[in-house]
Amino acid sequence: MDGVRAAFARAGLVRTYEGRWLAGVCSGVAARLGIEAWVVRLVLLLLLVLPGSPFLVYAVLWFCMPPQGWVAPVCDA
């Protein structure tokens, strides 16, 4: 799992502490895209009317995106 989180961190997708409401996923995506967090939250709400589950996408991102300041552990192999 650390490899997935490291890949997200390299891509600039981290859960931010500033401006977070629940887990920081929307504010992290907004920071990566360079837009305001309310825009990402609004898009998430608008996706609720479409088939599929934006909550599932949110949960997966919550699990995969590392928190801000996360550092990958060093393997002693």
N, C-alpha and C positions, 0 to 999 in steps of 0.2 A: 504494500500500500504506500510505502514511503516513496517508491519510484513514481507513482501516479501523482502524489502531492508535489514531488520535486519537479515534475513536468509542468504542472499547473503553475508552480512558483516561477519557473523559468519563463513561462508565457506571460507572467504578470498578473495572473488570476489568483488573488489572495482575498480572504475574508477580512475586510477592514474593520477597525474598531470605531473609527470616526464616522458618524452618520448612520450607524447600524440600527436596525429596529429589532430584528429577531436574531439572525445568525451572521449578518453582514454579507450575505451572498449578493443581494441586489446592489449594495453600495460597492462591493468589490468588482462586480461586472461593470458598473458605471464608471468606476475609476479607471479600469482597463480600457474602456471605450472612449473615455474623455468626455462623458456627458453627466448630467445630473442624475442622482439616484432615483428621484421621483419618476423620471421617464421610464427607467427599467421596471419600477414597481407598477406603473400604469400599464406597460406592455404585459407584464405578468397577469394583472387583473383582466385585461382584455382577452388574453389567451384562455381564460376560464370558460368562455362561450364556445370554444372549439373542441372537437373531440380529442381525446388524449388527456393527459394529466400534467399540467404545469407544476403541480405540487410534487409529482414524482421527479421531474427535472430539478426542481429546487432542492429536494432531499438528496439527490445524487450529487449535485454541486456542493451542498453543505458537507457531505461526507468526503468528497474528493478535494475540495479547495482547502489549502492549508490556511491557518490563521496568519494574520499580518505578523511579520517578524519570525516566522517558523524557519528553522534551520534543519536540513536533512541530517539524520544521524549518520555517524561514521561507522562503517563496517570494519571490524577487526578480523579479517579472514586469514 
